[in-house]
Amino acid sequence: MGKVRTLIGTTLTLVIMGTAGAVLAEETPARQAVTVEERIQELDRKLQLLEERRGAEQAQKNSAGEAIVGAGKDGFYLKSSNGNYQLKLRGYVQADGRFFANSKDAGTDQFLVRRVRPIIEGTIAGNFDFRIMPDFGNGKTELQDAYLDIRFLPELKLRGGKFKAPVGLERLQSGTDILFVERGLPTNLVPNRDVGFQLHGEAFQGGLSYAFGVFNGVADGASADGDGGNDKEFAGRIFFRPFKTAAVPALSGLGLGIGGSYGDTSGTLPSFKTPAQEKFFSYRSTTSAGGNHYRVAPQGYYYWNALGILGEYVLSSQDAANGSRVTTLKNDAWQGVLSYVLTGEKASYKGVVPRNAFDLQKGTFGAFQVAVRYGRLNIDRDAFPVFADPAKSARSASSAGGGVNWYLNNNVKVAFDYEQTDFHGGAATGKDREDEKIFLSRFQIAF
């Protein structure tokens, strides 16, 4: 009996152990599945924590103003990630050629570096912009722009420093965007760059732009870094683009405006130049500005697809004195310019952007534009012979020209022009000065 009991006990033990092993074997995959799921969830939590920590670190870096460096067709830049601090390095170089087609006495055939202008622009603390632009062209060093803008609103900015006075249409156009190698005759009668303050801005999505300021005052066509007297000059311009946002594309490129200035000036009076930059009129050395000086400059342009039209008129009235003789001299000038982009790109006041950059391997050649213009500058008859010498200065100049502009890409432009200027008077014999005929070329890189 004892042996039987022992055998039965052993058998039961084996059965129990086998059953328990089977149960454990059935539960192991489930438990393993639970363990893997828990591990996946734990990894997800850790990954989420890492992403949150990384985002917080990036936000901290952004708030600290981590610098972003870049370069492109508009130059080189360094800025904070939030854009409140920026520094831009830009500039342009213009290499010209001038060759006279008539008498050698008309001028000197030459190559020259017309403009070399590095540009430093930037933003400080979000609402303060600055621009510094010297010029090393023509073998000279001159400060062209140096000003600060305070942006109160998009419609209201305050500018102080040296910059272009808001009067002439073509004068306000950048030297990189003008249609011809040199600006037309009306630019002789408007101020170039002056030192002062102005309020300016745009409203109605660019449909209205304005600028009004007070300046030291400069002679016609001139720039200055200081003032020789206590009197100041007021200048302003208002320009409308009434159909800029209209649903009719043919009207969106119309712009009309008027500029002007008023001041009490004294000192040397200016000389006037042809598009070849040759002097054709100057006052006698004993003549000087002696009182009121005002300018009126109605202006406008029209752009539609490849077509461009630009026109302006300028009247400059200046009190002049020569000894005991004092009079008011009124000189005026006007011009009309017509252009067309042969390759179909859109024309604009700010130049042409080629659809396809020049690339011989791809068979693309950039954009081509043709332009013609005619202009005239008239000197007040009362200027002769007391205030100006009729044997040295012409009474009027009329200029006609045509040109071709080749835009190889967004940064490189080549221009070829022909200009002919006719004069009334200005010769020592009392006759008309010899016509001026000139070929001009320009190679330009701007960024």
Phi, psi and omega in degrees: 000324181295321179293324180294316180298318180298318180295319180295318180296318180296318180298314180299320180298317179296320180296316181296316181295322178294318179296316179297319179296322179294319179297315179297323179294325179288327184277339186299312178302319181296315179296321177298320179297318179298320181295317179296317180299319179296320179295319178298316178298321179295319177295320177300316179297319179294319179297319179296319178296320178296318179295319177296319180294320179295318178298319179295319179295320179294319178297322178295320178294318180298316180294334179278353176085043178301134186283143174241126182249138180202173178207152180190195182296339180262013175111198182250146183215153175224123184210158174284157184296334178270358175080002182285339178232124183219149174222123182241136176245116182225186176161175175204155180229135179233117176253121188245162170226138179229125182222118182277138183266354181242214187305144178295343179284350182290326182173180183259127172289130185196159164259146179206156173266101189289314180219137171226102191231095169288143184234128175245118179235157179190174178228137179235129176055030171085320188241010183236116181249149177221160179212133177230124181220101171276171178223130179246016181285162178058026178070019181235160174242121184215140176275117180271302181237140172199096185211164178237135175249134172250119182264098175285313178214164174301331181269355186216115178227150177243126181242137177222139180136211179250127183194179180290131176288142188277079181228291188278142182290306181289328177297323180285345177286138182299147178297342177275345186251352181296150186284332181246164180302319177236152179290163185279180185299324181301335181296340176299334189257359180250156178290151175266256181253141183217166180256130180175199179230145176212148169264135181206165180169182179228149179220168179054048177055040179087002179288341178222129173230148184212159173203128178221131183206174176239134187226167174299321182102132178227162176288167180303130177075005189253166171235159179204156178252355181208194183223136179267002181210176182275338182287147181242167182242138176257135181222149180199164180204141174227135186224132183247138167237078192295337184245023185301320182257012181288161181280358180258104184302329183293345181253348187293338182267013180272131176222134181225141180197182178210139176236166180185171179207160178208134178193175177245109189244161176212163178113198186290140176268156189276170168253159181243145186238155174280172174300341175276003180067029175258134183288129178240348178214139172208150178282162173296152182295340180271356180268139180216161174290140185214044178153216187299141177219121177224155178229146173228130187220082171292147189201163178184165174211165178213126178232131177215112184053241184275353185269140176221137177228132179223136179212148177204156177226142180225130171244126178239119180248123185226128171287126183235153181224141173220101187066235180272353181272124178230133178207168176259122181254129181242110175255146180220157180208155178208163175202154173230136184231133179235132180222158178209133179270111186293331183270003171094355178293163181284135173275152178200167178296337182256025174095189184242135175254113183295140179291321180230122181290157180296124179201106183296324181295327178268353181073030178246149190229013180083208183238146179237137183225138175246151182211147173225153178207159174217137181210165183210143175233127182246133177264138178305132180300330182290353178287338183254143353264002187288314187265341179215150182270114182294343178277350180238338185237133179283151179278339177198161176221134177238128186236133175235137183209161176217151183205165176233131176246130179244113178263101183288325174199196182292344188242342186241133182220139176236134183229144176226126182230156167229129181232138173232126181242126178255147185236153172247109183082190176098355179263151182297334181280356184091355179268187180285143174296149181298141178302146178255124180234126188214143170257132179235144177223157179211135170246122187231135170234129183220141180212000000 
